[in-house]
Amino acid sequence: MEYRKPTFDDIEDIYDLVIEYANDGVMLARSRNTLYETIRDMIVAVNEEGNVVGVGALHIIWAELAEVRTMAVSPAVIRQGIGAEIVRRLLQEGRALGVKRFFTLTYKPGFFQTLGFKTITKNELPHKVWKDCIECPKFPNCDEIAMELDESGEGKAASDLQWEM
């Protein structure tokens, strides 16, 4: 399995992977436009045939705060550690930038728990996080589960960050 940054040629495979889960109601859809705009946030897993079989993104929100999002692994290769490896690489990227707190909004909390994330209330996330939610068809009745991996050593939730406007 090769893990790398995606290219423009990967966008259709990523879109197909994400939309499959979105159609099943277990992931929020991402438009092609959004995928192109966030291509630099992503890491893909590519099999020996050159097909994208996994994707994940790390979206920087603020100083020391980032969201793990757009996590999808092809049903044909789930439970082979591909998703965990993508998250591991995203966290490594974030740490290199100085990120101390990672969060995700997910329908699969068990997966993220195995990676050290803890369930939190959505109210613990800063309002700045919700800027993308305005466009979501589920807003304001979000049914995703908020989870956080806090590596700051301070035991603070993301909501404790001081925002400078």
C-alpha positions in Angstrom: 0.0 0.0 0.0 1.3 3.4 -0.9 0.4 6.4 1.2 0.8 9.8 -0.4 -0.6 13.2 -1.1 -3.3 13.1 -3.8 -3.0 14.5 -7.3 -5.8 16.0 -9.4 -6.1 12.6 -11.2 -7.2 11.1 -7.8 -10.1 13.4 -7.2 -12.7 11.2 -9.0 -11.6 8.1 -7.1 -11.8 10.1 -3.8 -15.2 11.5 -4.8 -16.5 8.0 -5.5 -15.3 6.7 -2.2 -16.7 9.5 -0.2 -20.1 9.6 -2.0 -20.5 5.9 -1.5 -20.4 6.4 2.3 -22.5 9.6 2.1 -25.2 7.8 0.2 -25.3 5.2 3.0 -25.7 8.1 5.5 -22.5 7.3 7.5 -20.5 10.2 6.1 -21.1 13.8 5.0 -20.9 14.3 1.3 -18.1 16.4 -0.2 -18.5 18.1 -3.5 -15.8 17.8 -6.2 -15.2 21.5 -5.7 -14.5 21.0 -2.0 -12.2 18.1 -2.8 -10.2 20.2 -5.2 -10.0 23.1 -2.7 -8.8 20.8 0.1 -6.5 18.5 -1.9 -3.5 19.7 0.0 -5.2 18.6 3.3 -5.5 15.0 2.2 -3.6 11.8 2.3 -4.6 8.8 0.1 -3.9 5.1 0.3 -3.3 3.7 -3.2 -3.3 -0.1 -3.9 -0.9 -2.0 -6.2 -3.3 -1.4 -9.2 -3.0 2.4 -8.6 -6.6 2.8 -7.2 -7.3 5.1 -4.3 -8.7 2.8 -1.5 -8.5 5.2 1.4 -8.5 8.9 2.1 -8.3 11.3 5.1 -7.8 15.0 5.6 -6.3 17.3 8.2 -8.0 20.7 8.2 -6.2 23.3 10.3 -8.8 25.4 12.2 -6.7 27.6 14.4 -3.3 27.7 16.2 -2.8 24.2 17.7 -6.2 23.0 16.6 -7.0 20.8 13.6 -9.9 18.5 12.4 -9.4 15.0 11.0 -12.1 14.8 8.3 -13.1 13.1 5.0 -12.0 9.7 6.4 -13.1 6.9 4.1 -11.7 3.4 3.3 -13.0 1.2 0.5 -15.3 -1.5 1.9 -13.2 -4.1 0.1 -10.2 -3.3 2.3 -11.6 -2.2 5.6 -10.1 -3.6 8.8 -6.7 -3.9 7.3 -5.2 -0.9 9.2 -5.5 1.5 6.2 -7.7 4.1 8.0 -5.5 3.9 11.1 -2.4 4.5 9.1 -4.0 7.5 7.3 -4.9 9.0 10.7 -1.4 8.3 12.1 0.1 10.2 9.1 -2.3 13.1 9.4 -1.5 13.4 13.1 2.2 13.3 12.3 1.7 16.1 9.8 -0.2 18.1 12.3 2.3 17.6 15.1 5.0 18.9 12.7 3.0 22.1 12.4 2.6 22.4 16.1 -1.0 21.1 16.4 -1.7 20.0 20.0 -5.4 19.3 19.8 -7.1 17.2 17.1 -10.8 16.7 16.8 -13.2 14.9 14.5 -17.0 14.8 13.9 -17.8 11.2 13.1 -20.4 8.5 12.8 -17.8 5.9 13.7 -16.6 6.7 17.2 -15.3 3.2 17.9 -12.6 3.6 15.2 -11.4 6.9 16.6 -11.4 5.6 20.2 -8.9 2.9 19.1 -6.6 5.8 18.1 -6.8 7.6 21.4 -9.7 10.1 20.7 -12.2 10.7 23.5 -15.8 11.7 23.1 -16.7 15.3 23.9 -19.8 17.3 23.6 -20.1 19.5 20.5 -20.5 22.5 22.9 -16.8 22.0 23.9 -15.8 22.9 20.3 -15.2 26.6 19.6 -17.7 28.4 17.4 -15.0 28.9 14.7 -15.3 25.1 14.0 -18.9 25.5 12.9 -18.2 27.8 10.0 -18.3 24.8 7.6 -21.4 23.5 9.2 -23.6 26.3 7.9 -23.5 24.6 4.5 -24.3 21.1 5.8 -27.8 19.8 5.1 -27.9 18.5 8.7 -27.3 21.9 10.2 -28.4 22.8 13.0 -29.5 19.2 13.9 -26.0 17.6 13.6 -26.0 13.9 14.7 -22.3 13.4 14.3 -20.3 12.5 17.4 -17.5 15.0 18.5 -14.2 13.5 19.6 -10.9 15.0 20.6 -7.3 13.9 20.9 -5.7 16.4 23.3 -1.9 16.3 23.3 -1.3 19.6 24.9 -0.7 18.1 28.3 -2.9 20.8 29.8 -6.1 18.7 29.8 -8.1 21.6 28.2 -10.8 21.1 25.7 -10.6 22.9 22.4 -13.2 25.4 23.7 -10.6 26.6 26.2 -8.4 28.1 23.4 -8.1 31.8 23.3 -9.4 33.2 20.1 -7.9 36.4 18.7 -10.0 38.3 16.2 
